[in-house]
Amino acid sequence: MSKHPETQAVVAGRPEVAPDAGLNPPLVLTSTFHAGGPIGYGRYGNQTWTALEEAISALEGGATLAFSSGMAAISAVFSILPIGAPVVASNQGYSGVMTLLNSFHASGRLEVRFVDIVDTQSVINAMKGAALVWIESPTNPCLDVAELVPLIAAAKKLGIGIAVDNTFATPLVQNPLELGADIVMHSVTKFLSGHSDVLMGSLSTNDPALLKRLQDSRSFNGSIPGPFESWLALRGLRTFPLRFNKSQESAKILVSKLTAHPKITRVRYPGFGAILSFEVDGTAEQTQQVCESSRLIAHATSLGGVESLWERRRRWPMESASVPEQLIRLSVGCEHVDDIWNDINSALASI
Ligand SMILES: *Cc1c(COP(=O)(O)O)cnc(C)c1O
């Protein structure tokens, strides 16, 4: 029987048991290796990356490649598509991906068919002749949820590649490879590493030929992670299920409290996970003031760490105009939920 994810997170990616072997993988700080082995040079591999990759694979399935950031992992996927390849992607999602796809579309690098990801039939209709379907679910920051089962089935039937950004849901909520997806991507920066101290990304796949192409992309574009970052990410991953479950529990409590708050007009929460977005009954400036008035929740971008963070997403000029000016995205951390709620409550009282 395969082990539970809580167990996998603890046991995966460890050195083999032998007298005086370390419990933890060593931090291998080297740019090159003595000749004769399968790695050879530090851009092609590193034992510390491998340990992290094994641990992510134990949770997501398949084989995993670690990258220098989530965006580096995403860029590797797009880099193996031919010039002008048709790609189906959501019309809203993580701003970095939207910026990249818009620029690829404008330059002709890719032909991006932007779709409403919750409208399953329209996504399927857009698939004909496409090279790849790129799905982020739930989306950042509007928390729309795509129907992965029929979308993956439709892509498979048409012989189209399908990749899922699983950063928000994490393998504790959904396993896209098990559903038949070709690639699962993570911003390891977020929940998997969980301490707001590294930027990293990953791609996992069951297809050895695809793995090789993605690995070549990493090797020759040089989008490799640092060994120290990999070591930190693996250390963080040991407690990922504990942190995620705790934050999710708190997020559910906060959702019900926010929904009842008179200064909140809308709360978005997919029913799982530790990220929620809500809209303030006020102006963009007042919403900004709420974010700046917190004393516990850090006013900062990013998510998935032990520290609660929030921000008004539209403070970023590159954020999509479809995201409301009054929307605050909150990443619920591991502090006591009463302390988080008291902080939200007093910040809302400032307007
Ligand atoms: C943060 C994020 C990314 C980008 O990852 P980086 O590690 O910041 O490069 C991609 N997708 C989602 C959903 C994210 O939240």
Ligand as a Chemical Component Dictionary entry (heavy atoms), coordinates in Angstrom:
data_LIG
# 
_chem_comp.id                   LIG 
_chem_comp.type                 NON-POLYMER 
_chem_comp.pdbx_formal_charge   0 
_chem_comp.three_letter_code    LIG 
# 
loop_
_chem_comp_atom.comp_id 
_chem_comp_atom.atom_id 
_chem_comp_atom.alt_atom_id 
_chem_comp_atom.type_symbol 
_chem_comp_atom.charge 
_chem_comp_atom.model_Cartn_x 
_chem_comp_atom.model_Cartn_y 
_chem_comp_atom.model_Cartn_z 
_chem_comp_atom.pdbx_ordinal 
LIG C1 C1 C 0 3.745  32.340 -7.568  1  
LIG C2 C2 C 0 3.065  31.598 -8.648  2  
LIG C3 C3 C 0 3.728  31.261 -9.829  3  
LIG C4 C4 C 0 5.136  31.708 -10.119 4  
LIG O1 O1 O 0 6.071  31.123 -9.267  5  
LIG P1 P1 P 0 7.454  31.830 -8.829  6  
LIG O2 O2 O 0 8.061  30.817 -7.942  7  
LIG O3 O3 O 0 7.101  33.130 -8.172  8  
LIG O4 O4 O 0 8.229  32.047 -10.087 9  
LIG C5 C5 C 0 3.027  30.514 -10.772 10 
LIG N1 N1 N 0 1.757  30.133 -10.566 11 
LIG C6 C6 C 0 1.091  30.442 -9.442  12 
LIG C7 C7 C 0 -0.324 29.993 -9.275  13 
LIG C8 C8 C 0 1.715  31.190 -8.446  14 
LIG O5 O5 O 0 1.037  31.520 -7.335  15 
# 
loop_
_chem_comp_bond.comp_id 
_chem_comp_bond.atom_id_1 
_chem_comp_bond.atom_id_2 
_chem_comp_bond.value_order 
_chem_comp_bond.pdbx_ordinal 
LIG C1 C2 SING 1  
LIG C2 C3 SING 2  
LIG C2 C8 DOUB 3  
LIG C3 C4 SING 4  
LIG C3 C5 DOUB 5  
LIG C4 O1 SING 6  
LIG O1 P1 SING 7  
LIG P1 O2 DOUB 8  
LIG P1 O3 SING 9  
LIG P1 O4 SING 10 
LIG C5 N1 SING 11 
LIG N1 C6 DOUB 12 
LIG C6 C7 SING 13 
LIG C6 C8 SING 14 
LIG C8 O5 SING 15 
# 
